[in-house]
Amino acid sequence: MLSPMPPRTRLRDVLLGRDHVCPWWFVWTFDNPLRRMIHDPEQILGGLVRPGDTAVDVGCGRGYFTVPLAGLVGPGGRVVAVDLQDEMLAGVRRRAERAGVAGRVRLHRCGPDRLGVEGPADLVLAFWMAHEVPERARFLGEVAALLRPGGHLLLAEPVLHVAAREVERTIALAEAAGLVRVTSPRIAFSRSALLRRPA
Ligand SMILES: C[S@@+](CC[C@H](N)C(=O)[O-])C[C@H]1O[C@@H](n2cnc3c(N)ncnc32)[C@H](O)[C@@H]1O
């Protein structure tokens, strides 16, 4: 017997915000060679990790930040790339192999309501993804538990389709999970917050 076709996400639904999870085929719209002109990964992440650190890139997409993070943590560090979609993780694998850093990148497919990643992490990056998570309080609780004391969460939400009050709500949930807001880094086309797990 034929199995039922999975539901298809259409471009119109994505543009109208009707679909909550960014489909893998839509990523090229922002993860393309022009992006480096607005999002320089080394500049955004450089002060947040050191050689030997462990970083977790949640909702990593096709690894725009994962691979530069792997460069920043160096051969003695590691990066866990976490996403819901196998197609995204396959893209991360290809990119990491091309850059010669695959040995320090671990791929992890999570569920919509549970990351299931073991810590401790020095940095969790949640770039343009938190608004896609249905159970945000639970998600941020898991992120807070994953961080080592003194570790950071960098949260960035896309300015074009996440309102300022919605981002503030997400930050309040992170604070309720025990994180402390340190600053609001300036990142192009983003509303951002750097939060820290108290030592
Ligand atoms: C807009 S993309 C951003 C990708 C990447 N962070 C970047 O900046 O290029 C959002 C990503 O979050 C992932 N995502 C959505 N909900 C998620 C969840 N609950 N847990 C983990 N990843 C999720 C999607 O599959 C997608 O790859």
The ligand as an SDF file (V2000), in Angstrom:
LIG
                    3D

 27 29  0  0  0  0  0  0  0  0999 V2000
   15.4460   30.5020    9.6570 C   0  0  0  0  0  0  0  0  0  0  0  0
   16.4090   29.0420    9.8390 S   0  0  0  0  0  0  0  0  0  0  0  0
   17.9300   29.7100   10.5130 C   0  0  0  0  0  0  0  0  0  0  0  0
   19.1090   28.8110   10.2740 C   0  0  0  0  0  0  0  0  0  0  0  0
   20.4440   29.2780   10.8370 C   0  0  0  0  0  0  0  0  0  0  0  0
   20.4130   29.4930   12.2500 N   0  0  0  0  0  0  0  0  0  0  0  0
   20.9490   30.4990   10.1070 C   0  0  0  0  0  0  0  0  0  0  0  0
   20.9610   31.5900   10.7020 O   0  0  0  0  0  0  0  0  0  0  0  0
   21.3500   30.3520    8.9430 O   0  0  0  0  0  0  0  0  0  0  0  0
   15.6650   28.2760   11.2660 C   0  0  0  0  0  0  0  0  0  0  0  0
   16.1700   26.8650   11.5280 C   0  0  0  0  0  0  0  0  0  0  0  0
   15.6610   26.4250   12.7960 O   0  0  0  0  0  0  0  0  0  0  0  0
   15.2630   25.0770   12.6840 C   0  0  0  0  0  0  0  0  0  0  0  0
   14.2640   24.7960   13.7370 N   0  0  0  0  0  0  0  0  0  0  0  0
   12.9800   25.1910   13.7840 C   0  0  0  0  0  0  0  0  0  0  0  0
   12.3910   24.7530   14.9020 N   0  0  0  0  0  0  0  0  0  0  0  0
   13.3280   24.0670   15.5950 C   0  0  0  0  0  0  0  0  0  0  0  0
   13.3390   23.3660   16.8380 C   0  0  0  0  0  0  0  0  0  0  0  0
   12.2350   23.2670   17.5960 N   0  0  0  0  0  0  0  0  0  0  0  0
   14.4930   22.7970   17.2360 N   0  0  0  0  0  0  0  0  0  0  0  0
   15.5990   22.8770   16.4650 C   0  0  0  0  0  0  0  0  0  0  0  0
   15.6540   23.5050   15.2780 N   0  0  0  0  0  0  0  0  0  0  0  0
   14.5310   24.0920   14.8470 C   0  0  0  0  0  0  0  0  0  0  0  0
   14.7290   24.9530   11.2660 C   0  0  0  0  0  0  0  0  0  0  0  0
   14.7200   23.6100   10.8230 O   0  0  0  0  0  0  0  0  0  0  0  0
   15.7010   25.8450   10.4970 C   0  0  0  0  0  0  0  0  0  0  0  0
   16.8230   25.1230   10.0500 O   0  0  0  0  0  0  0  0  0  0  0  0
  1  2  1  0
  2  3  1  0
  2 10  1  0
  3  4  1  0
  4  5  1  0
  5  6  1  0
  5  7  1  0
  7  8  2  0
  7  9  1  0
 10 11  1  0
 11 12  1  0
 11 26  1  0
 12 13  1  0
 13 14  1  0
 13 24  1  0
 14 15  1  0
 14 23  1  0
 15 16  2  0
 16 17  1  0
 17 18  1  0
 17 23  2  0
 18 19  1  0
 18 20  2  0
 20 21  1  0
 21 22  2  0
 22 23  1  0
 24 25  1  0
 24 26  1  0
 26 27  1  0
M  CHG  2   2   1   9  -1
M  END
$$$$
